[in-house]
Amino acid sequence: MNIDSTPTAEPIARLIQEFNELPGIGPKSAQRLTYHVLRAPADKADALADAIKAVKEKLSLCSLCLNITDSQPCAICRDEERDHTTICVVEEPIDILSLERTRKYKGLYHVLHGVIAPADGIGPDELKIKDLLSRLNAGQVTEVILATNPNLEGEATAMYLQRLIAPLGIRLTRLARGLPYGGDLEYADDVTLSRALEGRQDM
């Protein structure tokens, strides 16, 4: 996409283009970010570049919960003070950050890395469902909290998981409806998320 028809030095145009491809960054914001980097001291620009490279080079998925981590297993999974009998299933790693902010949940997590979305060509096999079932079949887990987003894809994914988990005899709960339909965990405030956790319902 051509951000601006005004002639611009190639490195500037390239950085504007890259910023513009980030979610939530429009053309004007991309230009402001680019000129901020341009005006910043060289060490600040280097620090930003190093941080971006480190995210891609030093992070991997946790061998247990599949969250993003720089150690194996991740800090949450190896924390012996957390409740290892409860797993909260979320769509994306960013959802864990939202739930952790509430300080109400003390169990473990499992990241699906998406939702069932046939229109986008995403079926159950594209998600980390087999990994979840492997954890559940180990026999330690007594409750699974389905914390997929309250929208069409999230509800379809929760129902699919319910059919798989129910025969295992594990308690299955869903976040309470304090979350508005169509909303994402990422954007929910801490109080709403706390109430949704505390008021979760059996499925």
Secondary structure, DSSP 8 states (H G I E B T S, - for coil): ----SS---HHHHHHHHHHHTSTT--HHHHHHHHHHHHHS-HHHHHHHHHHHHHHHHS-EE-TTT--EESSSS-TTTT-TTSEEEEEEEESSHHHHHHHHHTT---EEEEE-SS--BGGGTB-GGGTTHHHHHHHHHTS---EEEE---SSHHHHHHHHHHHHHHGGGT-EEEE--TTS-TT--GGGS-HHHHHHHHHT-EE-
